[in-house]
Amino acid sequence: MSEKTLKQLVGALVVAAALWGVTLLLRGDGDASLSASGEIATFFDGVSQMSVSRVHMAGPTGETELAGGPDDWTANGFQADSATMVRFWGAVLSVRVGVLTASNPANHDRMGVSAESAASIEFDVDGETRTILLGNSGPRFSTSYVRLPDSDDVYILEGDLRTHARRLPAEWRNKRVVKADTSAFARVAIEREGDSYTLVRGDSTWTFEDGSPTNASTVRGVMSEFTSLLAVGFLEEGDSLAVAEQGGITTAYDASGNVVAEVTIGSGESDRWARASGDDVIYRIGSFRVNRITPTRESMEPGS
């Protein structure tokens, strides 16, 4: 082997080794000094729905405060959506602080972790408050940039916590207007746009109060909505729905004449406000839901 060939081979090996080292650093498997250490390395230790009593998130999408636990949470004082909370705690439990990616504060704006651009997340854990700043998406899928408020060091956070930190406040709230056991229904009274009628449960079918037949599909729609009527949002300050008058009401009674569930809707042509008995929250529901929970007399007729 000539001296020239040997030098070329050695050079190639040096380049390959350098590339291998860079790859390890980017993956977090290289120099241990770049791995998370100190307070940020243990930030999520012991953080779970069992130990946390409050979570406060503030950022570009607004502010949300979750309180309660372990299985009963509120979002800004309203009942939180249980499925959203399950996904949130699943994300918290699966995150991992990875490698150091920047130490110069000049990079904070670019990475979205400056005090002005980051989402701040506070956890009250066993009597102490822990705060972390969450920035832009990281270099790989389901990663983001994070740092502690009093540190310039920016790390990679492995896990999809950023999706939850950027939720709008209303997206944390429970959107179920009513949830009832329809097997207990014996009679259902419906008022819609000045018309009213009553349904009565028979041995196998529902009829009008006078015994005449009903549209089985429309009846199933009423029962389905009472099982779980979902809203598209909530009545907001200044919302045009606030001035809308009542447009209908559906009341379900048991065999003893007790009210089991009741839903009142507003008037209008598209979205309406809705409220369930025993709940002070005013929801926004779509026209499709309106026609199912408070169907017109005409749509309840057989063959309609």
matplotlib code that plots the C-alpha trace (Angstrom):
import matplotlib.pyplot as plt

x = [0.0, 1.5, 1.9, -0.6, -3.2, -2.6, -3.0, -6.3, -7.5, -6.6, -8.3, -11.5, -11.5, -11.1, -14.0, -16.2, -15.3, -16.2, -19.5, -20.3, -19.5, -21.8, -24.6, -24.3, -24.4, -27.5, -29.2, -28.1, -26.0, -22.7, -20.9, -22.6, -21.8, -24.5, -27.2, -29.7, -28.4, -29.4, -32.9, -34.2, -33.1, -35.5, -38.2, -40.8, -39.9, -43.0, -45.2, -48.5, -52.3, -51.8, -49.3, -50.3, -53.0, -52.7, -51.4, -51.2, -50.4, -49.9, -48.8, -49.8, -53.1, -54.2, -54.2, -55.6, -55.6, -56.3, -57.2, -58.4, -57.3, -56.7, -59.8, -61.9, -60.4, -61.7, -60.4, -60.6, -63.3, -65.4, -65.6, -62.7, -63.1, -62.1, -60.7, -58.5, -57.2, -56.3, -54.4, -52.6, -51.4, -50.4, -48.2, -46.7, -45.9, -44.1, -41.9, -38.2, -35.7, -33.0, -29.8, -28.6, -29.0, -28.1, -26.7, -26.6, -29.7, -29.5, -31.1, -34.1, -36.3, -35.5, -36.4, -39.5, -38.3, -37.9, -40.1, -42.3, -42.9, -42.7, -45.6, -45.1, -46.3, -46.4, -47.1, -47.9, -46.4, -46.6, -46.4, -43.8, -44.3, -42.2, -42.1, -40.8, -40.8, -41.9, -41.0, -41.1, -41.2, -37.8, -35.6, -37.6, -41.2, -42.8, -40.0, -39.8, -37.4, -37.5, -35.7, -36.0, -37.0, -33.7, -31.4, -30.2, -29.7, -32.1, -32.8, -34.8, -38.0, -38.9, -42.7, -45.8, -46.4, -46.4, -49.8, -51.5, -49.7, -51.0, -54.7, -57.2, -58.7, -62.2, -60.7, -60.0, -63.6, -66.2, -68.6, -71.2, -74.4, -76.4, -75.8, -78.8, -80.0, -82.7, -83.9, -85.5, -87.6, -91.3, -92.5, -90.9, -92.4, -91.1, -91.8, -90.4, -91.2, -94.6, -95.7, -95.7, -96.3, -95.6, -94.1, -95.1, -93.1, -95.0, -94.0, -91.7, -92.2, -92.8, -96.1, -97.7, -99.8, -102.9, -101.5, -100.7, -97.4, -94.2, -91.1, -88.9, -85.7, -86.6, -87.3, -83.9, -82.3, -83.8, -82.7, -79.2, -78.8, -80.0, -77.4, -74.6, -75.4, -72.1, -71.6, -69.4, -68.4, -69.7, -71.6, -68.9, -69.1, -70.6, -71.9, -75.0, -76.5, -76.9, -79.8, -81.6, -84.9, -85.9, -86.7, -87.5, -87.3, -87.3, -88.1, -87.8, -89.8, -89.6, -92.6, -93.2, -93.4, -90.0, -87.9, -84.9, -83.3, -84.2, -82.5, -83.5, -82.3, -82.4, -84.0, -82.2, -81.4, -78.0, -76.1, -78.1, -77.4, -78.3, -78.6, -79.3, -81.3, -79.0, -76.1, -75.4, -73.1, -74.6, -73.3, -73.3, -74.7, -75.0, -78.3, -78.0, -78.1, -81.0, -83.1, -82.3, -82.8, -85.9, -87.4, -90.5, -93.8, -93.7, -90.4, -91.8, -94.6, -94.2, -92.8, -91.3]
y = [0.0, 3.3, 6.2, 8.3, 5.6, 5.1, 8.8, 8.8, 5.8, 7.4, 10.7, 8.8, 7.1, 10.4, 11.9, 8.8, 9.0, 12.6, 12.1, 9.2, 11.4, 14.2, 11.7, 10.4, 13.9, 14.7, 11.5, 12.2, 9.1, 11.0, 13.1, 12.7, 16.3, 17.4, 15.4, 17.0, 17.4, 19.2, 20.6, 20.2, 16.6, 15.8, 18.3, 15.8, 13.3, 12.6, 14.8, 12.9, 13.4, 11.8, 14.3, 17.5, 19.8, 22.6, 23.2, 26.7, 27.2, 30.7, 31.5, 32.8, 30.9, 32.3, 31.1, 27.9, 26.8, 23.1, 22.3, 19.3, 15.8, 13.0, 12.2, 15.4, 18.4, 21.9, 24.1, 27.8, 27.0, 24.8, 21.0, 19.7, 17.2, 13.9, 12.5, 15.5, 15.2, 11.6, 12.5, 15.3, 13.2, 10.5, 13.1, 14.4, 10.9, 10.0, 13.1, 13.0, 15.8, 15.1, 16.8, 20.3, 22.1, 25.8, 27.9, 31.3, 33.5, 34.9, 31.7, 31.9, 33.8, 31.5, 28.4, 30.0, 29.8, 33.5, 34.9, 36.6, 33.7, 30.6, 28.7, 28.7, 25.6, 25.5, 22.3, 22.4, 19.2, 18.2, 21.8, 23.1, 24.9, 23.9, 26.0, 25.2, 27.2, 25.3, 26.6, 25.7, 22.2, 20.5, 18.9, 15.6, 14.6, 14.9, 17.0, 20.7, 23.1, 23.7, 25.6, 26.7, 30.4, 31.2, 29.3, 30.1, 26.4, 25.0, 21.3, 19.0, 17.6, 14.2, 13.8, 15.6, 18.0, 21.0, 20.1, 20.3, 23.5, 25.3, 24.3, 27.1, 27.5, 26.4, 23.2, 22.0, 22.2, 19.5, 19.9, 17.3, 19.1, 16.2, 12.5, 10.5, 6.9, 6.8, 3.4, 5.3, 7.5, 6.9, 10.2, 12.9, 16.3, 18.4, 22.1, 23.6, 26.9, 27.3, 23.6, 21.0, 17.2, 14.3, 10.9, 7.9, 4.7, 1.5, -2.1, -2.0, 1.4, 5.0, 6.6, 10.0, 10.6, 9.7, 6.4, 7.2, 6.0, 8.0, 8.0, 5.4, 7.0, 10.4, 8.9, 7.2, 10.5, 12.1, 9.2, 9.2, 13.0, 12.5, 9.7, 12.2, 15.6, 17.2, 21.0, 22.7, 25.4, 27.8, 31.0, 33.7, 37.3, 39.4, 36.4, 37.0, 33.9, 35.7, 37.8, 34.8, 33.8, 30.3, 28.2, 24.8, 22.5, 18.8, 17.3, 13.6, 12.1, 8.7, 6.5, 8.4, 11.7, 13.0, 15.0, 12.8, 15.3, 18.5, 20.5, 24.0, 25.5, 29.1, 30.3, 30.9, 29.4, 27.7, 27.3, 27.7, 28.1, 25.1, 24.5, 21.4, 21.4, 21.5, 23.0, 26.8, 26.5, 27.8, 25.8, 26.3, 23.4, 22.9, 22.9, 19.1, 18.5, 20.9, 18.9, 15.7, 16.8, 19.0, 17.6, 19.3, 17.6, 17.2, 15.3, 13.0, 11.8, 8.4, 8.5, 12.0]
z = [0.0, -1.0, 1.4, -0.5, -0.3, 3.4, 4.1, 2.2, 4.2, 7.5, 6.5, 5.6, 8.9, 10.7, 8.9, 9.5, 13.2, 13.4, 11.7, 14.1, 17.1, 15.8, 15.2, 18.8, 20.2, 18.2, 19.5, 23.0, 23.3, 23.2, 25.7, 29.1, 29.9, 27.4, 29.1, 31.4, 35.0, 38.1, 38.7, 35.1, 35.0, 37.9, 37.1, 36.2, 39.0, 41.1, 38.9, 38.3, 38.8, 42.2, 43.6, 41.7, 43.1, 40.6, 37.1, 35.7, 32.0, 30.4, 27.0, 23.5, 23.6, 27.0, 30.6, 32.0, 35.6, 36.3, 39.9, 41.9, 41.4, 41.2, 39.1, 39.6, 37.8, 37.0, 34.2, 35.1, 37.6, 35.2, 35.1, 33.0, 30.2, 31.6, 28.3, 27.8, 31.3, 30.8, 27.6, 29.4, 32.3, 29.9, 28.1, 31.4, 32.6, 29.3, 28.9, 29.3, 29.4, 26.8, 25.8, 26.2, 22.9, 23.6, 26.4, 24.8, 25.6, 22.1, 20.9, 23.2, 20.8, 17.9, 20.0, 21.5, 25.1, 25.8, 28.6, 26.0, 23.7, 25.8, 27.4, 31.1, 33.0, 36.8, 38.8, 42.5, 43.7, 47.4, 48.6, 46.1, 42.8, 39.8, 36.7, 33.3, 30.0, 26.9, 23.5, 19.8, 18.3, 18.5, 15.8, 15.9, 16.0, 19.4, 20.8, 22.0, 23.5, 27.3, 29.9, 33.5, 34.1, 35.9, 33.5, 30.0, 29.2, 26.7, 26.5, 24.2, 25.8, 24.5, 24.4, 23.3, 26.1, 23.8, 22.2, 25.6, 26.7, 23.6, 24.0, 24.2, 27.7, 26.4, 25.0, 28.5, 29.6, 29.6, 26.6, 27.6, 28.1, 29.5, 30.3, 31.4, 31.7, 29.1, 30.3, 33.2, 30.8, 30.9, 29.3, 27.3, 26.8, 23.9, 23.1, 19.9, 18.2, 19.8, 19.3, 22.0, 22.3, 24.6, 24.0, 26.1, 26.5, 25.7, 26.1, 23.1, 21.4, 22.0, 21.0, 21.2, 24.3, 22.4, 21.4, 17.8, 16.4, 16.2, 13.9, 15.6, 14.0, 15.4, 18.9, 18.8, 18.0, 21.2, 23.3, 21.8, 22.6, 26.2, 26.6, 25.6, 24.2, 23.2, 22.7, 20.2, 22.6, 25.3, 25.5, 25.5, 26.6, 23.8, 22.0, 19.8, 21.3, 24.6, 23.3, 21.7, 23.3, 24.3, 21.3, 22.8, 25.8, 26.2, 29.6, 30.4, 33.3, 35.1, 35.9, 39.1, 37.3, 38.5, 36.1, 35.1, 32.7, 30.9, 28.1, 27.1, 23.8, 22.4, 19.3, 16.0, 12.6, 13.2, 16.4, 19.6, 23.3, 25.4, 29.1, 31.2, 34.4, 37.4, 35.4, 35.3, 32.2, 28.9, 26.0, 22.2, 20.2, 16.4, 14.5, 13.9, 17.7, 18.1, 15.6, 17.5, 21.1, 20.4, 17.1, 15.6, 15.8, 12.0, 12.2, 14.9, 12.6, 11.0, 7.5, 7.9]

ax = plt.figure().add_subplot(projection="3d")
ax.plot(x, y, z, "-o")
ax.set_aspect("equal")
plt.show()
